[in-house]
């Protein structure tokens, strides 16, 4: 396999197409975080890491288009979760790989793309997925997969379309069908809360912004 280089081979996709049910139906990507919409923050954080960026959304499309990145929408009418966003991104991706990040984790690592690509290259994998250290009730920490932080080869489009058409919805159930490189973000310099995502407004208000990376 040809080695993947994020600066020429990877398109980044910010996932903002969910229903926001745990946020009272609000459009999560348009909620304010440190003075800017969550989805815009994710785009700005992802753009320096990859060749180009896109955004997955299913409502308020004019607002999302204002952010300056191409906007793609789910083909499925019921918007069945992040995999539908994955597929929309794969169908519009013009690079060999697609990197997905959710809009509601505003402090994801500034070296996410490079580390996922390094693992994909080293293990000759179809998918590279982040895993993050998570505090346990007993005070210990354990690595937990972060399935929506995925680097995918665009050759997986047919597999994902078939999985969704068959009623599949769970990211981990689909990725388990392929060669996956798990990439731990548990080094001393890694922020322990880099992958924390806000499902409610209260959780969003509890997140402190990391220092700017641009």
C-alpha positions as CSV (number, residue, x, y, z in Angstrom):
1,X,0.0,0.0,0.0
2,X,1.2,3.5,-0.8
3,X,1.9,5.4,2.5
4,X,-0.7,7.9,3.5
5,X,0.3,11.5,4.0
6,X,-2.3,13.7,5.7
7,X,-1.2,16.9,3.8
8,X,-2.0,15.4,0.4
9,X,-4.0,12.2,0.9
10,X,-6.6,13.0,3.6
11,X,-9.8,15.0,3.6
12,X,-11.2,15.9,7.0
13,X,-14.9,15.7,7.7
14,X,-16.6,17.4,10.6
15,X,-19.7,15.5,11.7
16,X,-22.6,17.9,12.5
17,X,-25.6,16.0,11.1
18,X,-27.0,14.5,14.3
19,X,-30.5,15.2,15.8
20,X,-29.1,16.7,19.0
21,X,-31.7,14.8,21.0
22,X,-29.8,15.0,24.2
23,X,-29.4,18.7,23.7
24,X,-33.1,19.3,23.4
25,X,-33.1,19.0,19.7
26,X,-30.7,21.9,19.2
27,X,-28.4,21.9,16.2
28,X,-25.3,21.0,18.2
29,X,-22.8,22.2,15.6
30,X,-24.2,25.8,15.8
31,X,-23.9,26.0,19.6
32,X,-21.4,28.6,21.0
33,X,-18.1,27.5,22.4
34,X,-15.5,30.1,23.4
35,X,-17.1,32.6,21.1
36,X,-17.5,30.5,18.0
37,X,-19.9,27.7,16.8
38,X,-18.7,24.2,17.6
39,X,-18.6,23.1,14.0
40,X,-16.6,26.1,12.9
41,X,-14.1,25.4,15.8
42,X,-13.7,21.8,14.6
43,X,-13.1,22.9,11.0
44,X,-10.5,25.4,12.0
45,X,-8.8,22.8,14.3
46,X,-8.8,20.1,11.6
47,X,-7.9,22.2,8.5
48,X,-4.1,22.5,9.3
49,X,-3.9,18.8,9.7
50,X,-5.3,17.6,6.3
51,X,-5.4,18.5,2.6
52,X,-9.0,19.9,2.7
53,X,-12.0,19.8,4.9
54,X,-15.8,19.2,4.5
55,X,-18.7,19.3,6.8
56,X,-21.6,16.8,7.3
57,X,-24.9,18.5,8.2
58,X,-28.6,17.9,7.6
59,X,-30.3,21.1,8.7
60,X,-29.6,24.8,8.8
61,X,-27.5,24.2,5.7
62,X,-27.1,27.9,4.9
63,X,-25.5,28.6,8.3
64,X,-23.1,25.7,7.8
65,X,-22.2,26.8,4.2
66,X,-21.2,30.2,5.7
67,X,-18.3,28.5,7.4
68,X,-16.6,28.2,4.0
69,X,-16.3,24.4,3.7
70,X,-18.3,22.1,1.3
71,X,-21.3,20.7,3.1
72,X,-22.5,17.2,2.4
73,X,-25.8,15.7,3.6
74,X,-27.0,12.1,4.4
75,X,-28.5,10.1,1.6
76,X,-30.7,8.2,4.2
77,X,-33.9,10.2,5.1
78,X,-33.9,9.1,8.7
79,X,-30.3,10.3,9.4
80,X,-29.3,7.1,11.1
81,X,-26.2,8.3,13.0
82,X,-22.6,8.9,12.3
83,X,-22.1,6.1,9.8
84,X,-24.5,8.0,7.4
85,X,-22.2,11.0,7.7
86,X,-19.2,8.7,7.1
87,X,-20.8,7.5,3.9
88,X,-21.8,11.0,2.7
89,X,-18.2,12.1,3.2
90,X,-16.8,9.0,1.4
91,X,-19.0,9.7,-1.6
92,X,-17.6,13.2,-1.9
93,X,-14.0,12.5,-0.9
94,X,-11.5,13.1,-3.7
95,X,-8.4,11.9,-1.7
96,X,-7.4,8.4,-0.8
97,X,-8.5,8.7,2.8
98,X,-11.2,10.5,4.9
99,X,-10.7,11.5,8.5
100,X,-13.9,12.0,10.6
101,X,-14.3,14.0,13.8
102,X,-17.4,15.0,15.6
103,X,-18.4,18.6,16.1
104,X,-19.0,18.2,19.8
105,X,-15.4,17.4,20.9
106,X,-13.8,20.9,20.5
107,X,-10.3,20.0,22.0
108,X,-9.4,17.0,19.9
109,X,-5.6,16.6,19.4
110,X,-3.7,18.9,16.9
111,X,-1.7,15.9,15.7
112,X,-4.7,13.6,15.3
113,X,-4.3,13.1,11.5
114,X,-0.6,12.4,11.6
115,X,-0.8,9.9,14.3
116,X,-3.7,8.0,12.7
117,X,-1.9,8.0,9.4
118,X,1.3,6.8,10.9
119,X,-0.5,3.8,12.5
120,X,-2.4,3.1,9.3
121,X,0.9,3.0,7.4
122,X,2.7,0.9,9.9
123,X,-0.1,-1.7,10.2
124,X,-1.2,-1.5,6.6
125,X,-4.7,-1.1,8.0
126,X,-8.0,0.0,6.3
127,X,-9.0,2.1,9.2
128,X,-7.1,3.9,12.0
129,X,-9.2,4.7,15.1
130,X,-8.2,6.8,18.1
131,X,-8.4,5.5,21.7
132,X,-8.2,7.7,24.7
133,X,-7.4,7.2,28.4
134,X,-10.6,7.3,30.5
135,X,-10.7,7.6,34.3
136,X,-12.4,4.6,36.0
137,X,-14.4,4.7,39.3
138,X,-11.5,3.1,41.1
139,X,-9.1,5.9,40.1
140,X,-7.3,3.9,37.4
141,X,-7.3,4.8,33.7
142,X,-8.2,2.6,30.8
143,X,-8.0,3.1,27.1
144,X,-11.4,3.4,25.4
145,X,-12.0,3.4,21.6
146,X,-13.2,6.7,20.1
147,X,-15.1,5.3,17.1
148,X,-16.1,8.6,15.4
149,X,-12.4,9.7,15.3
150,X,-11.6,7.5,12.3
151,X,-9.2,7.6,9.4
152,X,-10.9,5.6,6.5
153,X,-9.7,4.5,3.1
154,X,-12.2,5.6,0.5
155,X,-12.2,2.1,-0.9
156,X,-14.5,1.2,2.0
157,X,-17.4,3.1,0.5
158,X,-19.1,0.0,-0.9
159,X,-18.7,-1.9,2.3
160,X,-20.3,0.9,4.3
161,X,-23.2,1.4,1.9
162,X,-24.0,-2.3,2.1
163,X,-23.8,-2.3,5.9
164,X,-26.2,0.7,6.1
165,X,-28.6,-0.8,3.6
166,X,-28.7,-4.0,5.7
167,X,-29.8,-2.0,8.7
168,X,-26.5,-1.6,10.4
169,X,-26.0,1.5,12.5
170,X,-23.2,0.9,15.0
171,X,-19.8,2.2,14.1
172,X,-17.8,-0.5,15.9
173,X,-19.9,-3.3,14.3
174,X,-18.9,-2.0,10.8
175,X,-15.3,-1.3,11.5
176,X,-14.9,-4.8,13.0
177,X,-15.3,-6.1,9.5
178,X,-12.0,-4.5,8.5
179,X,-8.4,-4.2,9.5
180,X,-8.3,-1.6,12.2
181,X,-5.3,0.1,13.8
182,X,-6.1,1.3,17.3
183,X,-4.1,4.4,18.1
184,X,-3.7,5.3,21.8
185,X,-3.6,8.9,22.9
186,X,-2.2,8.3,26.3
187,X,1.2,9.8,26.2
188,X,2.4,12.3,28.9
189,X,1.8,15.3,26.6
190,X,-1.7,14.2,25.5
191,X,-4.5,16.1,27.2
192,X,-6.6,13.6,29.2
193,X,-9.8,15.3,28.1
194,X,-9.0,15.9,24.4
195,X,-11.7,13.6,23.3
196,X,-14.4,14.7,25.7
197,X,-17.6,15.3,23.8
198,X,-20.6,17.5,24.9
199,X,-23.9,15.8,24.7
200,X,-25.8,18.4,26.7
201,X,-25.6,22.2,27.1
202,X,-24.3,21.7,30.7
203,X,-21.5,19.5,29.5
204,X,-20.6,22.0,26.8
205,X,-20.4,24.8,29.3
206,X,-18.1,22.6,31.5
207,X,-15.4,22.3,28.8
208,X,-12.5,24.6,29.0
209,X,-11.0,25.5,25.6
210,X,-7.5,24.3,24.9
211,X,-4.9,26.8,23.7
212,X,-5.2,27.8,20.1
213,X,-3.2,25.8,17.5
214,X,-3.3,28.3,14.7
